[in-house]
Amino acid sequence: MKKIRKGDEVIVTTGKDKGRRGTVLQVLADDRVLVEGVNLAKKHIKPNPNIGEAGGIRDTAMPLDISNVLVFNPKSKKGERVGFRIGKDGNKVRVFKSGDVVDI
C-alpha cells in the first residue's frame, strides 16, 4: 500500500512549483508522480494529418519525485506526512501524522 495514490490532492514542497497544489494523475513505478498542472514543460508536436492532429507547442506535465510532494489535509489547510494505522475493524488505513484519517 502506497502513501500517495492516484487522485490524492498534493502540495509541491520543493522546486520551481513550490507551494502549488494539484491532483495526482499517475504514480510511476520508479517513485515519481505526475501531478496535474504542475512541473509543466514545452513539448514540440509534429503534425499528423492521418489522424487529424495539428502540430505545435504544448505544455505537458512532467513527473516529480514522490519525496517532493505532501498530501493536502483539508482540515489544517497544509500538506502533511502520511502514515498507516490498523483500524478497529482490522483494516489498514492511511492517516495524517496529526491523527486525521486520509480516506474518508
N, CA, C and O of each residue as an XYZ file, in Angstrom:
416
protein
N       0.856     -1.179      0.000
C       0.000      0.000      0.000
C       0.897      1.235      0.000
O       1.787      1.372      0.839
N       0.651      2.118     -0.939
C       1.464      3.330     -1.086
C       0.888      4.466     -0.251
O      -0.310      4.500      0.032
N       1.752      5.391      0.137
C       1.311      6.536      0.929
C       0.660      7.601      0.064
O      -0.222      8.318      0.537
N       1.073      7.723     -1.194
C       0.460      8.666     -2.124
C      -0.143      7.862     -3.265
O       0.520      7.015     -3.863
N      -1.417      8.139     -3.560
C      -2.150      7.379     -4.568
C      -2.704      8.299     -5.644
O      -2.746      9.519     -5.488
N      -3.127      7.684     -6.734
C      -3.784      8.413     -7.812
C      -5.067      9.040     -7.270
O      -5.843      8.382     -6.577
N      -5.285     10.324     -7.593
C      -6.476     11.027     -7.133
C      -6.272     11.842     -5.872
O      -7.140     12.642     -5.524
N      -5.153     11.671     -5.171
C      -4.863     12.465     -3.973
C      -4.565     13.906     -4.368
O      -4.001     14.163     -5.432
N      -4.946     14.838     -3.508
C      -4.576     16.232     -3.710
C      -3.278     16.461     -2.952
O      -3.193     16.182     -1.757
N      -2.265     16.973     -3.652
C      -0.943     17.128     -3.063
C      -0.440     18.556     -3.224
O      -0.921     19.314     -4.066
N       0.544     18.906     -2.390
C       1.229     20.197     -2.457
C       2.701     19.923     -2.744
O       3.302     19.036     -2.137
N       3.282     20.690     -3.672
C       4.695     20.548     -4.013
C       5.516     21.279     -2.952
O       5.210     22.422     -2.612
N       6.560     20.625     -2.425
C       7.351     21.201     -1.341
C       8.660     21.821     -1.795
O       9.219     22.658     -1.086
N       9.167     21.431     -2.967
C      10.449     21.967     -3.439
C      10.389     22.223     -4.935
O       9.509     21.719     -5.633
N      11.333     23.008     -5.413
C      11.466     23.246     -6.848
C      10.766     24.505     -7.310
O      10.329     25.323     -6.500
N      10.663     24.652     -8.620
C      10.112     25.875     -9.205
C       8.622     26.023     -8.941
O       8.104     27.139     -8.981
N       7.924     24.932     -8.674
C       6.486     24.973     -8.411
C       6.154     24.825     -6.929
O       5.059     24.379     -6.587
N       7.068     25.186     -6.059
C       6.865     25.059     -4.613
C       5.607     25.798     -4.180
O       5.403     26.959     -4.536
N       4.756     25.109     -3.400
C       3.536     25.700     -2.887
C       2.316     25.475     -3.762
O       1.199     25.760     -3.333
N       2.496     24.972     -4.977
C       1.357     24.740     -5.870
C       0.668     23.433     -5.506
O       1.287     22.490     -5.014
N      -0.636     23.411     -5.764
C      -1.471     22.267     -5.420
C      -2.037     21.635     -6.680
O      -2.321     22.332     -7.654
N      -2.201     20.329     -6.665
C      -2.793     19.635     -7.801
C      -3.139     18.208     -7.413
O      -2.778     17.739     -6.334
N      -3.841     17.528     -8.303
C      -4.200     16.135     -8.036
C      -3.237     15.209     -8.764
O      -2.736     15.532     -9.841
N      -2.989     14.068     -8.164
C      -2.076     13.083     -8.730
C      -2.782     12.375     -9.884
O      -3.849     11.790     -9.700
N      -2.186     12.431    -11.070
C      -2.734     11.759    -12.241
C      -2.244     10.326    -12.339
O      -2.975      9.439    -12.781
N      -0.989     10.102    -11.921
C      -0.396      8.784    -12.061
C       0.768      8.653    -11.093
O       1.514      9.608    -10.876
N       0.924      7.469    -10.513
C       2.091      7.147     -9.694
C       2.923      6.168    -10.509
O       2.468      5.070    -10.827
N       4.143      6.569    -10.844
C       5.010      5.739    -11.661
C       5.777      4.735    -10.802
O       5.898      4.912     -9.590
N       6.290      3.689    -11.429
C       6.940      2.598    -10.710
C       8.251      3.022    -10.052
O       8.647      2.428     -9.049
N       8.929      4.028    -10.586
C      10.222      4.442    -10.035
C      10.079      5.579     -9.026
O      10.923      6.473     -8.976
N       9.017      5.551     -8.223
C       8.763      6.523     -7.147
C       8.718      7.962     -7.642
O       9.322      8.854     -7.046
N       8.004      8.174     -8.728
C       7.733      9.514     -9.221
C       6.235      9.643     -9.430
O       5.542      8.652     -9.660
N       5.737     10.878     -9.347
C       4.306     11.129     -9.518
C       4.093     12.179    -10.596
O       4.913     13.075    -10.790
N       2.981     12.047    -11.285
C       2.570     13.011    -12.297
C       1.427     13.808    -11.693
O       0.368     13.252    -11.402
N       1.633     15.123    -11.498
C       0.647     15.979    -10.849
C       0.059     16.927    -11.890
O       0.784     17.528    -12.682
N      -1.258     17.049    -11.876
C      -1.975     17.871    -12.849
C      -1.613     19.345    -12.700
O      -1.753     19.916    -11.618
N      -1.146     19.965    -13.790
C      -0.862     21.391    -13.820
C       0.413     21.816    -13.116
O       0.629     23.010    -12.909
N       1.261     20.869    -12.743
C       2.498     21.182    -12.020
C       3.681     20.616    -12.803
O       3.570     19.558    -13.422
N       4.813     21.322    -12.774
C       6.045     20.912    -13.447
C       5.806     20.766    -14.953
O       6.092     19.725    -15.545
N       5.283     21.820    -15.547
C       4.966     21.801    -16.978
C       6.218     22.052    -17.812
O       7.082     22.844    -17.436
N       6.302     21.360    -18.954
C       7.401     21.533    -19.902
C       6.805     21.723    -21.287
O       5.723     21.215    -21.579
N       7.511     22.453    -22.134
C       7.077     22.660    -23.517
C       7.440     21.423    -24.338
O       8.581     20.962    -24.318
N       6.460     20.901    -25.051
C       6.665     19.709    -25.891
C       6.309     20.080    -27.321
O       5.204     20.556    -27.580
N       7.237     19.867    -28.255
C       7.015     20.170    -29.657
C       6.388     18.949    -30.330
O       6.950     17.855    -30.303
N       5.211     19.154    -30.937
C       4.452     18.072    -31.551
C       4.470     18.250    -33.067
O       4.176     19.330    -33.580
N       4.817     17.183    -33.770
C       4.799     17.185    -35.231
C       3.370     16.949    -35.710
O       2.664     16.127    -35.127
N       2.925     17.644    -36.751
C       1.562     17.402    -37.235
C       1.427     16.014    -37.857
O       2.355     15.517    -38.494
N       0.267     15.399    -37.665
C      -0.022     14.092    -38.244
C      -1.381     14.173    -38.938
O      -2.417     14.030    -38.289
N      -1.383     14.400    -40.242
C      -2.660     14.572    -40.939
C      -3.496     13.296    -41.016
O      -4.706     13.373    -41.228
N      -2.884     12.134    -40.849
C      -3.626     10.870    -40.908
C      -4.669     10.756    -39.804
O      -5.751     10.212    -40.024
N      -4.349     11.264    -38.624
C      -5.310     11.203    -37.513
C      -5.880     12.578    -37.179
O      -6.626     12.727    -36.210
N      -5.532     13.572    -37.974
C      -6.071     14.911    -37.775
C      -5.442     15.670    -36.625
O      -6.084     16.544    -36.042
N      -4.208     15.358    -36.288
C      -3.520     16.028    -35.185
C      -2.732     17.214    -35.715
O      -1.906     17.077    -36.617
N      -2.999     18.377    -35.142
C      -2.273     19.586    -35.536
C      -0.950     19.641    -34.791
O      -0.843     19.183    -33.654
N       0.044     20.202    -35.439
C       1.344     20.362    -34.800
C       1.375     21.622    -33.952
O       0.433     22.415    -33.967
N       2.448     21.799    -33.224
C       2.605     22.995    -32.420
C       3.363     22.703    -31.142
O       4.008     21.664    -31.007
N       3.277     23.632    -30.208
C       3.961     23.504    -28.926
C       2.905     23.359    -27.847
O       1.999     24.186    -27.750
N       3.010     22.321    -27.039
C       2.046     22.067    -25.972
C       2.746     22.019    -24.615
O       3.918     21.657    -24.516
N       2.011     22.386    -23.586
C       2.510     22.226    -22.225
C       2.157     20.823    -21.749
O       0.998     20.414    -21.812
N       3.162     20.086    -21.273
C       2.973     18.719    -20.808
C       3.460     18.609    -19.375
O       4.526     19.127    -19.043
N       2.695     17.943    -18.523
C       3.107     17.725    -17.133
C       4.206     16.674    -17.094
O       4.069     15.602    -17.682
N       5.288     16.981    -16.406
C       6.410     16.056    -16.259
C       6.402     15.504    -14.833
O       5.925     16.178    -13.919
N       6.918     14.304    -14.628
C       6.873     13.701    -13.295
C       7.794     14.383    -12.289
O       8.843     14.925    -12.638
N       7.364     14.338    -11.023
C       8.147     14.826     -9.888
C       8.532     13.637     -9.020
O       7.867     12.601     -9.046
N       9.604     13.786     -8.255
C       9.937     12.738     -7.299
C       8.896     12.735     -6.189
O       8.419     13.788     -5.768
N       8.551     11.547     -5.722
C       7.475     11.405     -4.735
C       7.833     12.075     -3.406
O       6.950     12.422     -2.622
N       9.145     12.254     -3.157
C       9.575     12.887     -1.908
C       9.358     14.394     -1.921
O       9.472     15.042     -0.880
N       9.045     14.964     -3.090
C       8.868     16.411     -3.200
C       7.418     16.855     -3.104
O       7.113     18.017     -3.372
N       6.517     15.951     -2.727
C       5.113     16.305     -2.560
C       4.598     15.794     -1.221
O       5.077     14.786     -0.700
N       3.610     16.507     -0.670
C       2.923     16.106      0.553
C       1.430     16.071      0.281
O       0.915     16.878     -0.492
N       0.736     15.137      0.915
C      -0.711     15.042      0.754
C      -1.357     16.220      1.473
O      -0.976     16.546      2.597
N      -2.341     16.865      0.826
C      -3.014     18.041      1.372
C      -4.074     17.618      2.386
O      -4.923     16.775      2.096
N      -4.014     18.215      3.581
C      -5.006     17.964      4.634
C      -6.014     19.108      4.618
O      -5.644     20.242      4.923
N      -7.286     18.848      4.269
C      -8.271     19.935      4.184
C      -8.598     20.576      5.532
O      -9.020     21.732      5.576
N      -8.411     19.844      6.632
C      -8.695     20.432      7.953
C      -7.671     21.494      8.329
O      -8.035     22.591      8.753
N      -6.393     21.169      8.175
C      -5.346     22.113      8.568
C      -4.937     23.040      7.426
O      -4.184     23.989      7.645
N      -5.426     22.776      6.199
C      -5.108     23.558      5.005
C      -3.606     23.563      4.704
O      -3.073     24.552      4.201
N      -2.920     22.439      5.018
C      -1.491     22.301      4.779
C      -1.204     20.910      4.232
O      -2.055     20.021      4.267
N       0.005     20.742      3.730
C       0.459     19.417      3.342
C       0.991     18.706      4.574
O       1.677     19.309      5.399
N       0.672     17.418      4.700
C       1.130     16.656      5.863
C       1.646     15.302      5.448
O       1.279     14.769      4.401
N       2.505     14.755      6.289
C       3.020     13.409      6.068
C       1.933     12.390      6.360
O       1.006     12.641      7.131
N       2.070     11.235      5.725
C       1.058     10.192      5.846
C       1.690      8.945      6.437
O       2.823      8.593      6.109
N       0.943      8.278      7.316
C       1.364      7.004      7.882
C       0.220      6.016      7.797
O      -0.800      6.285      7.162
N       0.390      4.879      8.434
C      -0.632      3.844      8.416
C      -1.033      3.475      9.834
O      -0.246      3.585     10.774
N      -2.272      3.038      9.962
C      -2.786      2.586     11.257
C      -3.772      1.453     10.969
O      -4.450      1.449      9.942
N      -3.838      0.509     11.879
C      -4.815     -0.570     11.767
C      -6.099     -0.092     12.436
O      -6.096      0.278     13.610
N      -7.206     -0.102     11.674
C      -8.488      0.354     12.189
C      -9.108     -0.652     13.146
O      -8.570     -1.739     13.352
N     -10.242     -0.282     13.728
C     -10.933     -1.140     14.680
C     -11.450     -2.417     14.029
O     -11.550     -3.462     14.672
N     -11.778     -2.317     12.736
C     -12.270     -3.496     12.023
C     -11.144     -4.356     11.455
O     -11.410     -5.351     10.781
N      -9.888     -3.985     11.720
C      -8.746     -4.777     11.271
C      -8.180     -4.358      9.934
O      -7.205     -4.947      9.467
N      -8.770     -3.348      9.302
C      -8.263     -2.875      8.014
C      -7.166     -1.846      8.211
O      -7.169     -1.092      9.184
N      -6.223     -1.826      7.267
C      -5.137     -0.855      7.292
C      -5.627      0.432      6.633
O      -6.116      0.394      5.504
N      -5.505      1.573      7.317
C      -5.962      2.850      6.774
C      -4.814      3.857      6.787
O      -3.907      3.783      7.615
N      -4.881      4.812      5.834
C      -3.899      5.892      5.802
C      -4.350      7.004      6.731
O      -5.522      7.380      6.737
N      -3.416      7.530      7.518
C      -3.724      8.624      8.435
C      -2.644      9.693      8.302
O      -1.484      9.400      8.013
N      -3.061     10.947      8.524
C      -2.083     12.026      8.614
C      -1.352     11.893      9.938
O      -1.874     11.304     10.884
N      -0.145     12.439     10.007
C       0.624     12.376     11.242
C      -0.046     13.146     12.378
O       0.271     12.938     13.549
N      -0.988     14.051     12.019
C      -1.742     14.765     13.062
C      -2.860     13.903     13.651
O      -3.446     14.264     14.672
N      -3.161     12.754     13.006
C      -4.161     11.830     13.533
C      -5.415     11.718     12.715
O      -6.200     10.796     12.939
N      -5.648     12.623     11.760
C      -6.849     12.564     10.921
C      -6.728     11.454      9.882
O      -5.634     11.166      9.396
N      -7.850     10.838      9.547
C      -7.859      9.783      8.524
C      -7.844     10.429      7.141
O      -8.571     11.392      6.898
N      -7.017      9.905      6.235
C      -6.890     10.458      4.881
C      -8.092     10.091      4.039
O      -8.717     10.961      3.431
N      -8.424      8.802      3.998
C      -9.524      8.311      3.149
C     -10.828      8.374      3.907
O     -11.082      7.575      4.809
N     -11.658      9.339      3.530
C     -12.953      9.497      4.232
C     -14.064      9.010      3.341
O     -15.231      9.052      3.731
